[in-house]
Amino acid sequence: MTHLTPDEVIDAVDGLLSLDQKAHLSECPECRRQVDDVSSALAEAKQTSVPEPSPFYWNQLSTQVRAAVAADASGNGWRSWLRWQVLLPLGGVAAMIVALMIVLPKREAIVIAPEEPIAHEAAIAPDASGDALELLFGEFDLDTAAEAGVLEPGVADRAVLELTAEEQAELTRLLQAELTRSKS
């Protein structure tokens, strides 16, 4: 068993130990010695008389406290922020932000000019069952939808082009599953 902590030693002096702690105290000479030392120190402290300070002491103390409060209140304004206790944590947070900006991968946006033709076959690799774009759009004409104001021209193309290879494969799988489910 471990020895009593300093808080438990004080609890022992006050008589507030649990049964397990009392059992340990009765068996452990080192813990008993610590409890006896604290008890004797407290007994000596109670017997010591402290003289009352002179009345002038309280006036001087009051003046010193007022001067210290006035000096602290005037402070340095913004200069009080230029202490290591403030700057060190702020510098640590700034260093963490910079490190995260360096380490985290940046996702590059694909910019497509509206007049530039989009090579669908190069953007999405077809799988064994057919072209992914055909699965995605079927008989739906995007140009007609764009002219009707339903879609902005190139929105769907840009969205599909921004997918990663894994996302494109998952999209193809989901669309195939939906098509086979709807044919059934």
Secondary structure, 3 states (H helix, E strand, C coil): CCCCCHHHHHHHHHCCCCHHHHHHHHHCHHHHHHHHHHHHHHHHHHHCCCCCCCHHHHHHHHHHHHHHHHHHHHCCHHHHHCCHHHHHHHHHHHHHHHHHHHHCCCCCCCCCCCCCCCCHHHHCCCECCECHHHHHHCCCCHHHHHHCCCCCCCHHHHHHHCCCHHHHHHHHHHHHHHHHHHHC
